[in-house]
Amino acid sequence: EYLGILAADDYLNSIGGGSDYGSGNYYIAFIGTPSTTGLWCLQIGGHHGTIIHTYSGGKMTGGTPSFRSTEPFPTYTYKGVTYNPMEQELTALSAMLKGLSSSELSTAKRSSAQNDLIAGPQKDSSFPTTKTGVKVGNLTQAQKDLVLAAIKTYTDDLDDKAAAAVYAKYKTDIDNTYISYYGSTDLSTSGSYVLIDGPNVWIEFSMQGGIIVRNANHPH
């Protein structure tokens, strides 16, 4: 997925996006000193994707904040290779919304448009104090499974042990997790948005209008 995001930035640069785009604008940084005993972070970041992994005592203890975006979307071909980064997230989140009844969708729908991420870049701690939307604990097991499947497309980006531990925590909290959305349930139109907000999990997906590829949208 991340290689697809990098290639997408190279693609944008190649069609006139300018020097702001391109895999050469992505960097690796270390916060603290890498070791098998101490506390430190690995950061890989650039315009359309930042990953921060925290390690303590030789084990990953955190995989957030994590920001991914890609343009064009959903698929593009660059240098003979076809990419579709973030399509699995959209598919799972859309299935989650489409699994709700009309009354549940009404409860889940946000009162106003959410034009971009609430806790996005440089706003990492902008979490609202009140949860809104439909409570997952009030849904059927089949509907809960769709929520968990959407969450798993994000937790599976971590290494196997960390992914299992983080997913298990989110699964334990699932009944006290809320989902809300705005726009279309297929999340394909500009302005569509979905949020999974739990005691520990926070996942946002916001479909933005095209910047370089004007006749298309791209997700944050």
N, C-alpha and C positions, 0 to 999 in steps of 0.2 A: 504493500500500500504506500509506504513512504517513498519507495523508488518511483512509483507512479506519480506522486506529488512533485518530486524533483523534476521528473521528465516533463510534467505539465508546465512547470515554470520555464524550462528550456524551450518548450513549444511556444509559449506566449512571447518569449524573447525573440524567437525566430519569425514571428508574424507581425512584429512591430510593437511589442509591448514595452520595449525600452530596457534600460539598464537596471530598473527596479526588479526585473524578473530574471530568473536563471538559477541553476543549481549552484553557481559560483557564489551566490549570496547566502548560502547556508553555512553554518559554523558549528564546531564542536567545542564545548567548554567544560571545564571541571570546576566544581565548587567544593573547596576542600581538597584534601589529598587522597587520591584513590588508594585503598588498602583493603585487606581482608579482615581488619579489626575495627577501624574507625568509622566515622560518619562522614559521608560525602555524596555529591550528586554529579550525575552525568547529564549534560544538556546538549541536545541537538536541535538547532533552530534556524528558522528563516521565515520569509514572508508568508508562506502558506502552510507552515507546520513546525510546531515546537513540541518536543518531547523532553520531559524531565524525569529521570529515574533516581531515586534516593536509595542508598545502600548503607547498612549498618551491620557491623560484624560479619561482613561477607555475604549478607543476604539482602535482597531487594525489600525495602520496607515501604516504598511509595512509588506510584507511577503517574502522579499528577502534580501540577496542572499539565494538561495535554491538549494542544490545539491542532486541528487538522482542517485544511480547506483545499480545494482543487478547482481549477478552471483550465480547460473546458470540462463539462460534465454532461452525461455520465461516462461516455467513452470518447477516446481520441486516439489517433495513430501518429506516432512520431518516430522517424527513422525506421519504419517498417515494423514497429512493435505497437500493438493495440493495448491500451491501458484502460482500466475502469476503477480507479481508487475511490473509495467511499460509497460505492454502489451497494455493497452488502449492508452498510449501516442504514441507508435510505430504505432498502427493501424490507429490512426487519422492523424498522420504526413504523413504516407505512402499514405493514401487516398487523402490528400492535394496535394502531388506531382503527383499522378496518375491522378488528375483532370486537370493537365496542358496539353496544346497541345504540340506537338513536338517542335514547335518553341519557345514556352514559357519555356519548359524544357531546351532548348539550352541557352536561356537568363539566366535562373536561375542557370545553372551549374557553379560551381566555377572553376576558372582557374587552381587550383592545389589542391591536397589532403589536407584535414584538419584532422590531425591524432588524435586530441583530442579537448577538449573544449578550446575556445579562452579565455573566462572569467570563467575559472574553479577555483578550490580551490587554494587559495593564489594568484589568478590573477583576483580578483573580479571586477577590474575597467579597464580591458584590452580591452575596446571597441574601434573598429576602427573608424576613423573619417569619412570615406567614406562608404556609403551603397552600397552593390552590390546585383545583382540578379534581379528578376522580381518584378516590383512594383505592389502591390496588387490593387491599384487604377485603374490599366489598365485591370483588370480581370473582368469576368462576376460576377453577384451576386451569382450564384451557386458556383463559385470558391471561392469567398470571404467567403461564408458560411463554406466551408471546412477549410479555414484558421482559422476562428473563432472557429470552432469545435475543432481544434487542440489546440488552445490557451486555450479553456475552460477546457481541461483535466488537465491543470496546475492550473488555477485560482480556480477551484473547490476544490483544496486541502485546501483552506482557509475556515474560518467559513463563514456562509451564507451571512452575511452582508458585510464582507470584500470582499468575492468572487464577489458579485454583483457589488460592487463599482469599484474594479480593472478591472473586465471584461468590464464594461461600458466604462471605460477610454480607454482601448485597442481597443474597438469597434469603439469609436469615432475617433481614430487615424488610423483605418484600411487602408484607402486609401493611407496613407503615410508610410505604412509598406512594407518591402521587404522580400522576401523569396529566399533562395539559398540552394544549396545542392551539394553533391559530392557522387559518387558511385552509388548504385542501388536505384531505387525509392521505393522498398519494405523495404529498410533499414536493411535487414537481414544479409548482408555480412559485414565482418570486413572491416573497413575503410569508411563505409557509414556514411554520415553526413548531417544534415539539420539545418538551422538557420532561425528563424523568428526575424527580426530586425526592430523595429518601433521607433517612437519618445519616447516611454516609455517602450515598451515590448522588452524583449530579452530572447529568448528560444533557447537553443542548444540541439541537440540529436546526440550523437556520438557512433557508434557501434564499440566496441573494441574487440580484440581477447581474448580468454579465458586465464585466469591466472592459476587457479587451475583446472578448467574443460577444459582440453586442446582441446577437439574436439568440442567446442562450442564458441559462442561469448557472449558478455554482453555489455549493453548500459551504457553510462554516460549521 
